[in-house]
Amino acid sequence: MNSMRIKLALGAALAVLLALLGVGAGAAAAARPTIGQHHAFAPRQLVVKFAGEAHGRTVGLPRGAGVRETARALRAKPNVEYAVPNYAAHASAVEPEPFDPDDDGTIEAVTGSSTAATSPGAWSARQWDFLDYAGTPTTKLPISPGGINAVGAWANLEAEGRPGAEGVVVAVLDSGIAYRDYGSQYLRSPDFSPQQFVPGADFVDHDRLPLDENGHGTFVAATIAEQTNNGIGLTGLAYNAKLMPVRVLGRNNIGFANRIARGIRFAVAHHADVINMSFNFECGARVPQVDEALREAYAHGIVAVGSGGNSSSTVSSSKNCVSEPATGPRVIGVGGTTEGGCMGSYSLAGKGIDVVAPGGGKPVSGCPSVLSRPIYQVTLKEGTTNQFAIPSKYEGTSMAAAHVSGVVAMILASGVIPADLSPKAKVRAVIKRLKVTARSLGYPRTQEGAGLIDAARATALP
């Protein structure tokens, strides 16, 4: 039976099942995805997989059909592998209290009257997260209790002939990236070069222009691979890596499981080496369609990184847990830490946390350090798509995951992972490398996993 016949047969089978369940005809017409109950899923949509199908697919329901009730009834049918709501994921950034009202976040090129943020070497005045934590401080390079020693990693990659993780491709599944000019409404971030991007896709507007409309994706991408030595803004970890913009979150920083699964498969098909996912589904949500795509990524040797999620004062503690995709198959789940080298007060704990990385913000109670600056990078100025700033509002496990993705890119470029490993063995080796070179901050494993990543140790050849 060819693919068209299979599709028609499965569609007919679903229509029969829905009719038997009393939800009526017309179920194959997908509703426009908006937010359903408690912002948890798209209304009038299910993700259904029949026996024999390679992937689940999105199916629309007629008005009056209950999403959870229909899914439950479908799961009782013997030829249905799964039927679940089209769950919504939310970006894992938190809104902090204003940190420094005197910090206007201005970006200036180095022209002789440069700001501290843009004069040579002075990125370190803001980027505490990239500093060494135990070295000898200098005027240009102080130390930071919460730093991951990116400077040491940069030296390791220079010695290997792969500066800034040259040749590694990182897919950023997010709200898009300000990666190119598009008329006057959209501009490329001044701290990205046009040459560092590979073609991406937009699964929100369904086109080939995954342009950012709120700044979250641009910020995440900047942490991973913002440019160096250009006299603008700050620096990224894997500054010579290629970025693949894959838009799966809308301007409200919410995305749906079906789009995210397609985004992951796009990254697989277009040969990404790393996938960053700085978002989370609701606590306990089962998203088998996304898990299927993540297994494909693993089978192709792609390292997937997911934010562990942030606690919310508006959600009961029973609804706060480390969730998908951080808990997905072979995904590196990441918690967030502070400038003072403590766990962030927002960072969720659970068995899905593999490592922690800088997320900025306030520490948990009992932290011996009061240092609590956010993470700084160049991104869109709030409310615009063509102006840029270095805001002081970004903190959370979204930012932490981006640090891990940048370090993973550097690990892949460093030569510490044997080149003859199978794709799955390569992924396992990268995860092991991150863990064995991390340093404990003294918290339980459910909070810190293996500890705070150390970029220099992770990329150092024996």
N, C-alpha and C positions, 0 to 999 in steps of 0.2 A: 504494500500500500504506500503510495507516494505521500509526501509531506502535506499536500493540499487535501488529500482524502482523509488523512489522519486528523488534520485540523477541523475539517467539516464534521467528521464523525464525533470528535470530542465536543465540538460545539453543540451538536445535536444531543449528545448524551447529557451535557450540562443543562440544556433547555428542558429536557425530560425530567431531570432531577429537580430542577427549580419548580416545574409545574407540579410535580408530586408533592413538593413541600408547600405548595399553595402560594408561591410568590409571583406567579404570573409570567406572561411572556415579555419579551423585550429585554431580558436580562443581559444580553450580550453587548448592549450599548453602554459603554462606560460613562459614569457621571464625572463631571469636573471635580477633581479632588480639592475639597476644602477640609476644614478640621472638624472632626466628630466629637463624640463624648469625651470631655476632659482633655481635649487636644490630643487624643490618643491615636486616632485613625481617621482615614478618609471615609465620609459617609457614603452609603450605597455602593461600596466596593468590597470585593473579596479577592484574595489571592488564592487560587485553587490549582492543585496539581492532581491529575488523574494518573492512575497506574499506566506506565508506558511512556509518559511524557518526560522529556529531558529537564524541563524547567516548569515552575509554576507560572501561571498567567493571571492577569488582572481581569476580573469580570464585574460588570456593573449590575446593580440590583434595581428593580423598580421601586417607586415610592411606596412607602409603607412596609417594606421588607426590613426586618431587623437584622443588622449586620452580624452580631454575635449569635443570634438565634439561628440564622440561616447557616452560618459556618458550623455550628454545633450539629445541625441536622445533616449537613453534607458529610461531615467527618464520620458519621455512622454508616455511610454507604461503603460497601466493600471495595469499589474501584476508585475511591478517592484517597490519595495518599495524605493530602492535607488540605485544609480549607481554613484560612485565618483572615482577620481584618487586614487591610492595607495600612499597617501601623505607621505612625509618624515618628520621625526622629527630630531632635532639637539640638542645635549647636551647643557645645559644652563650654560656653564662656559665661562668666557671671558679671553682673553690674556692680562694681565696687563703689564705695563712697569716694568722692573726689580726693585724690592723693595730694596733689600739689597745685593749688589754684594759681600759682605764679608760673607754672610750666605751660606755655602756650603751644608747645608741640611744633614750633616752626621748623620747616626744612629750608636750608639755604645751601647753595653750592659753595665750595671753597673758592673764594675770590680775594682772599687777603684780609677780609673782615668777617671771618667765619665764626659760627657759633661753636660752643663746646661740643655739640653733637656732631658737627661736621668737620672739625679740624682733624688733621691726620692723627690717628691713634686714639682720639678722644671718644670713640664709640664706647670705650670701657667706662666712661662716666655714667652711662645709662645701662649698658648691657652687662649687668652684674651676673647674669645667668651664664655667660660665656667664659667667665674668668676662672682661673685656678683657685682652689680652696685651701691649698697648703703650701704654695710656693713662697718665694721671696717677693714682697711687694716693691714696685717701682712707681715713679711718677706717672708713667703711661699705663702700667699694668698693676693695679692694686689686686688684692685677693678678695674673694667673696665666700662666706661660709656655705652658700647655696650654689656655687658655681660648678660647672661640669668640665672645665678645662678644655674648651674648644681650641684654645691657642696651642696647646700641646698636640691636639689632633691635627690641626693645620700643618704643624711642622712634620708630623709623621707622614702625612699625605704628600707634602712637598718632597720628602726624601724618597717616596715611592714613585714619584713622577706622575701622580694623579691629584694635583692640587685641587682643593675644594670639591672632591668627589667627581672629578671630570668624567663624563661618559655615563653616569648613572641617571636613570629617569625616575622621577618621583611623581606619581599621580596624586593630585590634591582633590579629593572628593569633598566638595564644600559648596559655598555660595557663589563660586566662580572666582576669577582672579582679574584684576585690572592689568591685563597682559597686552593690550593693544589699543590704539586709538580707533574710535569708531564715530566719525563725525566730530562734533564738538561736545556731545553729551557724555561720551566715554573716553577717558584718556588712560594711557599706560602709566603705571607707577614710575616715577622718575628713578627709582632705585632698582628697576629691572631692566635688563637689556632685551631687545626683541629677539636676539639670537638664542636666548636660553629657554625658549618655549617650543614644545612639540605640539602637533594638532590635538585638540581636545574636543569635547562635546557638551552640549547643554541639554540635559534631560528634564529641565523645567519648562523651557520655552521650545524645546525640540528643534534645535538648530545647531549650527557649528560655531556659535559665538558665546562661549561660556563666560560672559562678562559679569563681574561682581557688581551687585547693587546695594551692598550694605557694609562691606569692609572686612567681614570675618574671614572669608577665604583668602583675601589679599594679605591679611595679617599672618595667617597660618603659613602661606606660601613664602612670605618674607622671612619668617623665622627659619624656614628650611633652606632658602637659597637666595636671600637678598644679596645684591652685588657688593663687591669690595673695590677699594682703590679707584672709585669714581668721583670722590669728593661730594657725595650726596648721602644724606641720611645715616643709616647704621650698617650693620653687616648681617649676613645669614650664615648658617652653619656650613652647609654643603654649597658654597657660593658658586661653584662651577657645574653643579648638577643641572640637568634639564628638568623643566617643570611641565607637567601635563594637566591643564585645567579641565576638570570634570565637574560640571555644575549639577548638583543633586539637591541643594537647598535653595529655597526661594528667598525673596528679599526679606522675609520674616524669619529667616534662619531655620525653617522647618522643611523637612523633606520626607518623602514616603518610601516605603520598603521597595516597591516595584522600581522606582527610579534609581534607588541606591544599588539594587541588584544589577540593573542595566549598566550603571556607572562602573561597578566593579568588573563586569564582563568586558566593558569597553577597554578598561585599563589592561586586562589580561590579553585581549585581542591585539592591542597596540603596543605590547611588549614593555610595559612598565616594570621597573625593578622593585619599587616600593609603593604602597598605597597608604595614604594618610586619611584617617576618618575621625575628624574632631567633632563628633556628634554622638548622641545616644537615643535609643528607643526607651519607652517607659519601662519602669522596673517590672521585670517578669515577663515582658512581651516576648512571644515566640515568633521569630521571623525566619522561617525555613527557607524562603526564597533568597534572602541575603546569605544565609549559611551555605546554601548550594553554590552561590557565586564565590564565596570565600574559599570553599574547598577547591574550586577551579583555580583560584589564584595560588593556593598552596601547591597544587599539583604542577603548576607552571613555574614554581620557584620564586614567586613574588612574596615579599615580606609585607604583611598587613599590620598596621598600627592603629589602635583605637583608643580614644579618650575614655577614662574610667567613669566619668560623669561627676556632676557637682550636686551637693546637697541643696535642698530648697527649703526655705523657711515657710513656704506656702503649701508644702506637701508633707503629709505625715511621715514619720520616720519609717513606718512599715512600707511606704511607697518609695523610699530612697534606697537604691541598691545599685551595685555595679551591673551594668546591663549591656545588651547587644549594641554595637558590634564588638565591644571590648571582650565580651565573653564568648565570642564566636570561635570557630575552629582555627587554631593556630594563629590567632590574632594576639599581638602584644598589647595587653591592657595596661594603661598608664595612669597613675595617680599624680597629683600636683604638689609641689613643694615651694617653700618661700625663700626669699633672699637670705634669711637667717639660717637656712638649712633645716627647717622643720616642715612637718606636714602642713599643707594649706587647710584652713578651717573648712573649706568647701569640699575637700577631696573625699570621695566615697571610699569605703573600705569593703573588701570582700575577696573571695578566692580568685576573682578575675583579674586582680592587680598583679602584674608581673614585675614591673619596675616603676620607679617614680622619676619625675623630671621637673624642671622649673615651670611653675604655673603662676608664681607671684602671689600677692595678696596677703591677707592676715593669717597668722599661724594658729594652730590648735592651742588650746589652753595648756599652760605648763611649758611652753617653748622658752628657752633661755634667751632668745634674741627677739628684739622688737622690730627688726628690719622687715619691712612689708611693702616694698615697692612693687608695682605691677611689672609686666613684661612690656618692653618697648620695641616697636618696629614701625616702619613706614606703612601706612595704609590709607584708605579713603577717609577724608574728613567727613564726620558724621552728617548724614543728610545729603551727600553729594555723590556723584559718580565721576567727577572730573577734577576734584581738588584733593590734595594729600597733606597728611600731617603725621606727627609722631604722638598719638594720643596716650593718655595715662589711664585708660579705662579697661584695658584687656588683662584679665586674669582668669585662671581656671584650668581644667584638665584639657581643654582644647589646645591651649598654649603648650602644655606639657607634652601632649602627643606629638606636636610639631617638632619639638626638640628631639624626641626619640626618632622620628622619621629622618631628620637631618643627620643624626648620628648613625643610623642604620645605613644611609647612603654612604657615609664616610667609611664605615666598616666594609661595605662591599667594594669600595675603591682601594682599600688599604692593603690588600693582599693577605690578610690574616685568615680569610676563609679559603680553603683549598678549591682550586678551580675545577677539579675533576669530580666534585660531588654531584649526586643526582639533584634534581630540582627540590624535592622535598627535604633531602638531607641538608641542602644549602640553607633553607629557611630555618631548620632546627639548629644548625650551627650558628646562625646569626643570633637567634634568640638566646642560645647558651652563652655566646660571647658577651652579649649585653648583661646577662645576669651574673656571670662569674667575675666580671670586671666592675660591677656596681659596688658602692660602699653603703653600708648600713647606717641609718640615722638613729637607730635604737628603738624603732617602732615595731610592733607586731607585723608578721608577714602579711596579714590581711590588709594592713595599711600601706606598707612600703614595698611589698613583694620582695624582690632580691635587693632592693635599695636604690639609691640615687645613681643614675647613669654617670659614667666617667668617660668622656669622649676620648681623652688621651690614652687611657689604659685600654679601651676597647679597640683602638686602632694601632696599637704598638705591636710590632713584630717581635717574636721571641729573641 
